Amino acid sequence: MPTTSRRAYAIVGMLALTASLVVAGAGAVQMASAQSVSTTFDFEGGGWGHGVGMSQWGAKGRADAGQSAPQILAAYYQNTQLTSQSLGNLRVHLATIDSTTFTLSGAITWLVNGVAKAQSPAGDTVAVRAVGDSIRIQTMAPAVYPEIVLGGAADVVSVTLKSGEPVLVGATGNHYHAGRLVIRRAATNQLQITLDSLTMQAYLYGIAEVPASWPVEALRAQAIAARTYAAMRLRSPQSDTFDIYATTQDQNYTGWDKESSDQAARWIAAVNDTNQQIVTYNGAPISAFYFSSSGGATENSEYVFVDTLPYARSIADPFDNAVGNSNFRWKRSYAGIELGAWLKTSRAVDVGSVTKLDFLGPFGASGRIDRSLINVTGTNGTTQITGGQLMAAINANAPNSRQMPSSLVFIKPNGSFDAAVFAPGGVRVAGWTYYPYAGASARVQVTVDGNVAGDVVASGARGDVAAAIPGAPANAGFDTIVPIQNETSTVCLNAHLPNNSMLFSLGCKSVTVPTQPFGSLDVAVNTGNSLRVSGWAVDPQTQGLLEIHVYVDGQISGLVANRERSDLAPYLPGWGTSHGFDGVVAAAPGLHNVCVYAINVGPGSHVLVGCRSVQVLPPHATRPIGSFDTLASVDGSINLAGWALDPDTADPIDVHVYIDGVLAGGTPANRSRTDVGAVFPAYGARHGFEATFAATPGAHTVCAYAINDGPPDHTLLACRSLVVIARDAPAPFGSLDVIARSGTTLHRSGRSCHRRGSLPIRCRNRLPSRRPPRLRGRLADRERAHASVRLRHQQQRDRTAHAARLSHRVIRPAPWSPRPPRTTRTPPS
């Protein structure tokens, strides 16, 4: 497993906060009785290795799941390319030692500076020693022979190996049969033993990093990663005399022992299948770090090592929990007296028996503690070290079975600040958090503009968290309302354990709480000799009723928004459903401008909910009804559609269209509209219209009138605005990517693009917009039912006229003004 240093202690881990421990802060671990000198620290962790780059067990898990070697490599080395390159021979460092032995399976010749000096037959065991500045050999078996001095300080001794006749090098315990063994004086009484003239393929045959029995795609991914790492070392050798170490300080090379092992043919086939393939970034071989097991998440390179590598970023790695990975989770337990002694030995600091560890951060993206500061408290004093230094002290003194293989420790809570939205009484905050292995529910402190506004326990049901995160509890949620004073405030959440003042931030959100009402003018229609208005309105500052002012041509009337509107419940949770208004306002026959205002409660201003133009009919008059449904620019023209009927006749009537106040033409409302026929069965279904009118490119106002079959008292169906796009102009294009509800608001986002002449296409991201919900279906159905009843009465009495037109449009809050609204366009005569 390549690392900057194999002993860079950066492996996935978790600190188990068992019954014998309590966390004295978000990251503080101490005994329940801090005065006891027999404090025990129980750590639970996961994974094995530094955590940067490719997890070998993760690669196996991905291969088990059907991923190919290129897919595996792309997951762990982001934004890289798989390329082919011809690579040179390698020089591999085997050992630096005062002496070793060579056990021969075939005869060898000892060369000094390329000249033959001695020979040793097959079966001999030859000792190689450094004595002062000289290099000496002596046959030790099957018989002992006199020592021979082969060279001095400047001489190079070498042995050319033969394929199939491996030499056992005692210093490494491995056999080698490819390349050339080279012996140099490293220092007085010290030798350096290397293996050079080793082709890349021969080197890879001897790499012993993963079992040859693993899935073939995992083997191929490992072969490419190992080749890539070696290629990087060819460019950045470890020293003048060798390129790469044969240990896990670089890559574990065992030579003939790997090539002759069980199922070795599968590994060799993977090496051959990927010949010359390496992973590159900007054309150069990457530092293809890999390690045994991530424990569920890899780490950013700069947190474990030094350099920020753009292709070695932290990722979630659920595939690491592969079948057979016993290191995905592990446990270690250390007595406080042990930790104190090991710190004294390794760091020359005597704090006595350790009673408390406070982990202060910063933590890695995966939660690793390599660079986290730790306050160590003991019976003799305190000191501060890093997580990496704590692991180094433990692993330098503990036996192998008790060493910590990982630095990702779960002393930091997992969690999410999901939402902060306005609600009756303040701001509603929701999310989830928990401390792995803490044995107690986390608490969440809520601050508003720096002041503590609440502290709640995170014990609500969140089965989605448990389903997404292995080991997470299903009751880690929180959802509460805290008061807020300002229109815009910063709300922050901090997780902590009970009776613990050490906090971990879950994040902050800027929250704007509306102070002005919002709502909808759903209906404004003629009823008898009066006007009927209905809709709904809510003030975010209160759950109570709201005063409504209705202006008819500038004259005020009053209503109250306190009627039941159960259809609002899904959109306004927390405010109740008694926010509807529905009333009749007196008005003389004629065209009137009707505007409805919601009267603000508390700070803020009154809000215009909506305006409508309504024709109040004299007794015994009958006017058409209908709807202007759609308006669009089609091939440089204006296309509109809808329906219209005259209660005086079942025959189709005409619809006149005005563009910018000029009559553009008419069209008969004689198309089939089964939906209209279902509501007005006595009149049939042939009352739809659709027509296209020529228009110049640009903005236009289009008005549609239903032409009365009797007296000239026509009905304005609607006026709408439209931008006509030239026939040969490229139409804008884009995507509405997201529509989602959060609390009482709808969020939408997307991207729109357009082209101007020969200029390049311009695109812009559409920022999310928030609007109160549009209430459509139930109101539409209700109004159609009312219209049907009214028409039946008209047929019986032949005197009542009704004009219904629905518009479900929420008006954004605007300053309140009592002045009469402007007059709308007069219908054509």
Summary of the structure (lengths in Angstrom):
residues: 829
radius of gyration: 40.6
end to end distance: 88.9
largest distance: 135.3
contacts: 2844
relative contact order: 0.10
helix: 16%
strand: 42%
